[in-house]
Amino acid sequence: MKNILLIKLGAIGDVIQAAAAVDELKLSNSSVRIDWVVGQSIADLLEQMAVADRVIGVPDQALFTGSVFQKMKALLTCWLRIARHSQRYEAIYTAHTNWQYNLLALPAYIRNPKLFFQNQKRFFPVLQEYRVGEYLKFLSGKTISATKSAIVLQRLGDALLSKAPALKSQLSQAEQKQSIVIVPGGSKNALRDDFLRRWPIESYVELAKLFIIQGYEVMLVGANSDQWVGPYFENVHVINLIGKTSLLELVQILDKADLIITHDTGPLHLATLTKTPLITLFGPTPASAVVPIGRENLQVFMAKTDVTCAPCYDGKNYANCSNPICMKSTSVDDVFRASQNVLNTKGSR
């Protein structure tokens, strides 16, 4: 039995991709035991995925954005939760490039001082490579293709959905129509608002109107912090579920949809746990690192070839840009035509 302490906080997407890698690792090596330190905001979903032997949720918001006192209190909370299990870990894998995340594992280092000098690793992914494969390589030295990663993610999603309780009635589809889920907000984390990754909100509104004219049900989803998009859809007949679902409920809604349309944000990664057709919109970030290229029912829009500055993300920062022409280069007509092809194909099966 190899006991590993895995430290992976971060955004929804990072955790889902890492979870798929852990699931694949444990499928081929049942002797591995993993305790996972993760942010409190996604700890419940990670528990429900059942890929870690123990989930240690920590107050990540306070760690990232709190006052000095709040950060110290959150760090102490993390240390106490790790120390409480008195586990003698044989390895510590910190799935972050920043060395400061190693501080979270201090009780484990104290319990086994050899870990200061051996069996500890930090994550340095290849920027263009899909993260599920990069996480698996980090954990085990093995890797898988993006296409195989898509299958692993859907296997994880099937297991998650098979144990999920029925959706609350107010979250179920109100009418028997084909439903389109769009994600107009997001692209935020505890440290910054990555607005450059968003497709223009006006484009989402125009797209929603086209779907409604064609008789489709349009649903908006997102976190409570995405409430700002509501006024843009004030006179558009959409079902607004923003801030009204748990992460598990959101996966269920995405699974029941006929099509999902989103830019690079958290619900995109939740969507990869399903088999629902998916249209994704990219500009500053490399699509090959974010979505499993080769996934069935996936269409990726990237910046037009004349937008030579995209992608500009270097793994930490974006170009100094206030006008994301890369995202604007994908038109509403482009996306609507692609969606009609997907829906017509789906309907003819």
HELIX and SHEET records of a PDB file:
HELIX    1   1 ILE A   12  SER A   28  1                                  17    
HELIX    2   2 GLN A   40  MET A   49  1                                  10    
HELIX    3   3 ASP A   60  THR A   65  1                                   6    
HELIX    4   4 VAL A   68  ARG A   84  1                                  17    
HELIX    5   5 TRP A   99  ALA A  105  5                                   7    
HELIX    6   6 LEU A  106  ARG A  111  1                                   6    
HELIX    7   7 PRO A  113  PHE A  116  5                                   4    
HELIX    8   8 ARG A  131  SER A  140  1                                  10    
HELIX    9   9 ALA A  146  SER A  162  1                                  17    
HELIX   10  10 SER A  169  LEU A  171  5                                   3    
HELIX   11  11 PHE A  195  ARG A  197  5                                   3    
HELIX   12  12 ILE A  201  ILE A  213  1                                  13    
HELIX   13  13 ASN A  224  PHE A  233  5                                  10    
HELIX   14  14 LEU A  247  LYS A  256  1                                  10    
HELIX   15  15 GLY A  266  ALA A  271  1                                   6    
HELIX   16  16 ALA A  287  VAL A  290  1                                   4    
HELIX   17  17 ILE A  325  LYS A  328  1                                   4    
HELIX   18  18 VAL A  332  GLY A  347  1                                  16    
SHEET    1   A 5 ARG A  54  VAL A  58  0                                        
SHEET    2   A 5 VAL A  32  GLY A  39  1                                        
SHEET    3   A 5 LYS A   2  ILE A   7  1                                        
SHEET    4   A 5 ALA A  91  THR A  94  1                                        
SHEET    5   A 5 GLN A 120  ARG A 122  1                                        
SHEET    1   B 6 ILE A 239  ASN A 240  0                                        
SHEET    2   B 6 GLU A 217  LEU A 220  1                                        
SHEET    3   B 6 SER A 179  VAL A 183  1                                        
SHEET    4   B 6 LEU A 259  HIS A 263  1                                        
SHEET    5   B 6 LEU A 278  LEU A 281  1                                        
SHEET    6   B 6 LEU A 298  PHE A 301  1                                        
END                                                                             
